[in-house]
Amino acid sequence: SPACSFCPASTYSTPNGVCLPCPEGSNSEEGSPRCSCEPGWTRKKAGGGDQSVTAHGLTCVKCPADTYKPAKGSLPCQPCPDGYTAQNGSTSIQRCAPGWAGKIATPLKAMIGIQSDQ
């Protein structure tokens, strides 16, 4: 009789028992039935121009400029607070926006729940 085994990490299982690789910008743990968007990536809303959707309906896209996402999952990208900016695919606020000066303060980073890359 055939033996069942977990799908490896970075894959998901289809209803017919096949392990397929997670799409770009997503990942999974061993034995997971679905993939989750990585930090800096968010779940694409249905009905967009790009129809590249997996069997589980997950397409991850990079967070747009001036937004960030510090954790994995399908939560939306968070807008940067006033005076701050971030590049596409950011996991944290990166610098002061044009017209603003100063150093990004650690207490501010902690207050808004993001990790420091520095």
C-alpha positions as CSV (number, residue, x, y, z in Angstrom):
1,S,0.0,0.0,0.0
2,P,1.3,3.5,-0.7
3,A,2.7,5.5,2.2
4,C,1.6,9.1,2.8
5,S,4.2,11.7,3.5
6,F,4.3,15.4,4.3
7,C,4.9,17.8,1.4
8,P,8.3,19.5,1.9
9,A,8.7,23.1,3.0
10,S,8.1,25.7,0.3
11,T,5.4,23.6,-1.3
12,Y,1.6,23.0,-0.8
13,S,-0.6,20.0,-1.3
14,T,-3.3,19.9,-4.0
15,P,-6.7,18.1,-3.4
16,N,-5.4,15.1,-5.4
17,G,-2.3,14.7,-3.2
18,V,0.4,16.4,-5.3
19,C,3.0,18.7,-3.8
20,L,3.5,21.9,-5.8
21,P,6.0,24.7,-5.2
22,C,4.8,27.9,-3.5
23,P,4.5,30.8,-5.9
24,E,6.9,33.7,-5.9
25,G,6.8,35.8,-2.7
26,S,5.3,33.0,-0.6
27,N,6.5,30.0,1.5
28,S,5.2,27.2,3.7
29,E,6.4,24.8,6.4
30,E,6.7,21.1,5.9
31,G,3.3,19.4,5.7
32,S,1.4,22.7,5.1
33,P,-1.7,22.5,2.8
34,R,-1.2,26.1,1.7
35,C,1.5,28.8,1.2
36,S,1.7,32.2,3.1
37,C,2.9,35.5,1.7
38,E,6.4,36.4,2.9
39,P,7.2,39.6,4.8
40,G,7.3,42.5,2.3
41,W,4.7,40.7,0.2
42,T,0.9,40.7,0.5
43,R,-2.0,38.7,-1.0
44,K,-3.1,40.1,-4.3
45,K,-6.8,41.0,-4.4
46,A,-9.0,39.0,-6.8
47,G,-10.0,40.5,-10.1
48,G,-6.7,42.2,-10.9
49,G,-5.2,42.3,-14.4
50,D,-2.8,39.4,-13.5
51,Q,-4.6,36.1,-13.4
52,S,-1.7,34.0,-12.2
53,V,-3.5,32.4,-9.3
54,T,-2.6,29.0,-7.8
55,A,-5.0,26.2,-7.0
56,H,-5.4,27.7,-3.5
57,G,-6.2,31.2,-4.9
58,L,-3.0,32.7,-3.5
59,T,-0.9,35.2,-5.5
60,C,1.5,37.3,-3.5
61,V,2.7,40.7,-4.7
62,K,5.4,43.0,-3.3
63,C,4.2,45.7,-1.0
64,P,4.0,49.0,-3.0
65,A,6.3,51.9,-2.3
66,D,5.6,53.8,0.9
67,T,4.1,50.7,2.6
68,Y,5.7,47.8,4.5
69,K,4.8,44.4,6.0
70,P,7.0,43.0,8.8
71,A,5.4,39.5,9.1
72,K,4.3,36.6,6.9
73,G,0.7,36.0,6.2
74,S,-2.1,37.5,4.1
75,L,-2.4,40.7,6.1
76,P,-2.3,43.9,4.0
77,C,0.8,46.1,3.7
78,Q,0.8,49.0,6.2
79,P,1.2,52.6,5.1
80,C,4.3,54.4,6.3
81,P,3.6,57.0,9.0
82,D,3.8,60.7,7.9
83,G,7.4,61.7,7.1
84,Y,8.7,58.1,6.4
85,T,9.0,56.1,3.2
86,A,9.9,52.6,2.1
87,Q,10.7,50.9,-1.3
88,N,8.6,48.2,-3.0
89,G,8.7,44.9,-1.0
90,S,9.8,46.5,2.3
91,T,9.6,44.7,5.6
92,S,10.2,48.0,7.6
93,I,10.3,51.7,7.2
94,Q,13.6,52.6,5.6
95,R,14.2,56.4,5.6
96,C,12.7,59.8,6.0
97,A,10.6,60.9,3.1
98,P,11.8,63.8,0.9
99,G,11.4,67.1,2.7
100,W,11.8,65.4,6.1
101,A,15.0,65.1,8.1
102,G,16.3,63.1,11.0
103,K,17.1,59.5,12.0
104,I,14.4,56.8,12.2
105,A,14.1,56.4,16.0
106,T,14.1,52.9,17.5
107,P,11.2,53.8,19.9
108,L,9.1,54.7,16.9
109,K,9.9,51.4,15.2
110,A,9.0,49.5,18.4
111,M,5.8,51.5,18.8
112,I,4.5,50.7,15.3
113,G,5.6,47.0,15.6
114,I,8.3,46.6,13.0
115,Q,11.8,45.2,13.2
116,S,14.9,47.2,12.7
117,D,17.1,46.2,9.8
118,Q,20.0,48.3,11.2
